[in-house]
Amino acid sequence: MLTWKETVLLMYNATTLEVIGRRQYPGQGWGVTHDNTSLLVSDGSHLITVYELPVLGGKGQLKQTRQISVRDASTNQLIRNLNELEYVNNHIFANVWYADVILKIDPRTGYVVRKYDCRSLYPHSRRTRRADSFNGIAYNASDDSFLVTGKLWPKYYRLRLDEDMAGEEEFVPGIFPERTGLTGRTHGRDRSSKGMKSHHRNANSRGSLRN
């Protein structure tokens, strides 16, 4: 687990949740995932930093091996505010801070190869005053789905992101095409006039999934 500003990576026992290791890294910690050989870390910029996987008993700072600059494939524009991360089937999936979108990123090139518009999950017109940004993404390998939510959202949602449903519109963080709902097939009860389907459950009081 990353800490936001303390520059400390915490390692836990998955059964007891006891802290069993700590390592240092530079900068802020926003999102973290792994590809079985490396850690992939975001810091709120356009960069995803790749580190060697830490070993138990190790000390000092994580060893950086490279950085991935994330860009829009059609415009070559850098995409900043990368937040939560998941690594699935040789691609990185990422939230963008204060944008209701999931990006699918090729880690070899840094280019975004798919963009999923998630505004219709919990539209701003329906959100409570306390509800904050779309900010949580976790992959469930057992059924090839994603669990997503946001800060202080009352529910989380299970999605299936199908390749043939991915968006083809130009994307600039914070600016979205008006005609689309969720670009990506979801799963469960119909939740929107645009035909979006999602399965939802109550989230905890924090309403956020962290890696």
N, C-alpha and C positions, 0 to 999 in steps of 0.2 A: 504494500500500500504506500502511496505517496503522501507526503505532507505538502500543503500548499506553499508555505513560505519558509518552513524550517529547514529545507534542503535535506531531509532525512527520508530514506526508504525504510519501511518497516516490513519485516518478514514474520508471518504468523504460522503457528501450527494450525492446519485446516480443521482439526477435530476440536481442540481445546481453545483455540483463538489466543493462545499464549504467544507473546512476542518472543521470537527465537533468533532474531538477527536484525542488525541495523547497518545501513550503508549511507554514505553521503553522495550527493549529486549537486551540480550547480544549477542555479536558477529556480524558478517556480515549478511546482508539480501540479499538473492539471489532469492528465489521463495517462494510464499505463496499461499495456497488454504485452503479450509475448508471442513469438513464433516457434517456440520450443528450443530455439538456439540463442535468442537475444531478447532483451527488454526493449520495448518501443514506448517512448515517453513524449508527451506533449507538454508545452509550457504556455499555451495561449497565443503563440505566434503562428507563423506559417510552417514551422519546422517540427518534424518528428525526429527525435534523437534516438539513435540505436546504441545500446550498451551491451556488453557481455553479461550473460546471466550471472548473478552473484551466487556464491557458494556459501553454505553455512560455515561459520567460523572465520569467514573473511573479514577484513577490516579496511577502513579507508574509503576512498571515493570510487564509485563505479567507473569502469573503464569504457570510454566512448569509442565506438568503432566507425561510425559515420553519421551523417544527418541527411534527412529526406526533406527537400523543399516541395511543398504541396502546391500544385498549380491547376487551374482550369485547363483542360485539354484543348478547348476550342479557342481560348483567348490568350493562353499562356500567363494569365494573371495569377499572382500569388493569392492564396486563400488563407487568411489569418484567422485568429481566434479558434484554432482547433482545440477541442476539449476532450470529452470522453472517447476512448478508443476500444475497439475489439479487433482481433485478428481471426479471420475466418476464410478457409479455402484459398490461401495465398494472397489475400487482400486485406487491407486495413479499412475498417468501417469507423467513421468519426462523426461526432456531433460538432456543430459550429456554434460557439457561444452567442446567445440571443438570435439564433436563426433556427426555425423549426424544420431542420433538414438533416438527413444522414448522407454522408459522402462515402462512396466506395473508391478506395485509392489503390493504385498499383504501387507497391513498395519499391519496385525496381526503378521506376521513373519518377514517382511522385505525382503523376497525373491522375486527376479524378476521372474515373471511367464510367461511373453512374452517380446520379443525384436523386434522392428520394425526398419528395416534398411531404412533410408531416404536419402541415398546418391544421388539417381537418381533424386530427386526433383530439385536440383540446383547443378549439378556436379562441382567440383572444377575446372575442365578444362574450364568451361563456366563462371565462376565468374569474376567479375571485380576486380581490385586491391583493391577497397575500401570495397568490400563485406567481412563480417567477419563470425563468427560462426553461425551455426544453433541454434537459441535462441528465441523461442517464441512458446507457445502452449496454445490454449484457446478452451474450449469445447462449442459447440452449441447444447443444449438439444433439440431444435426444430426439428432438422433433424439427431440427433445422429452423428454429424461430429466434426472434429477438425479443427481449423484454425491454421496453423503453418507458421513460417517465420524465418528470421535470422537478425542479426544486419546489417543494411545498405543493405538488400536485396531489389531489386526493386519490388518484388511481394510477395503476401502471397498465401497459398495453402489451399484448403479445402480437408480433407482426411476422409475416412471411414476406420477404422482399424478393419478388420474382424478376428475373432478368428481362422478360418481355414487357414488364410494367414500368421499367425505369424511365425517368424523365429525359427528354431530349432538348428541353428549353435551355437557353442561356441562363447561367446562374451567376449572380453577384451577391455576396453575403449581405443579407438585410433587404434585398430587393427580389421579389418573387413574381412570376407570372400569375395573372388573376384566374385563369381558366381551370387550373388543376386543383384537385383535392389532395389525397394521398397518392403519390405516384409510386405504387408498389402494392402488391396484394397483401391484404391482412386477413385475419382469421377470427371468426366468431360472429357475434351479434351485430346487425346493421346499426351503425351509429351516425350516418350522415345522409343528407339528401343527394350527395354525389355518388352514393353506392359504396362508400368506403365501409369495410367490415373490420371490426377489431374485437378481440377478446380482452376484457378489462377486469381488474381486480383492485380492491382497496390497497393502497400503499401505506407504508408507515408514516409517522408524523413528519418525518423529514422529506419524504416523497422523492428521494433521489437514490439511484443505484450507482455505486462507485465500483470501479475495478479493484 
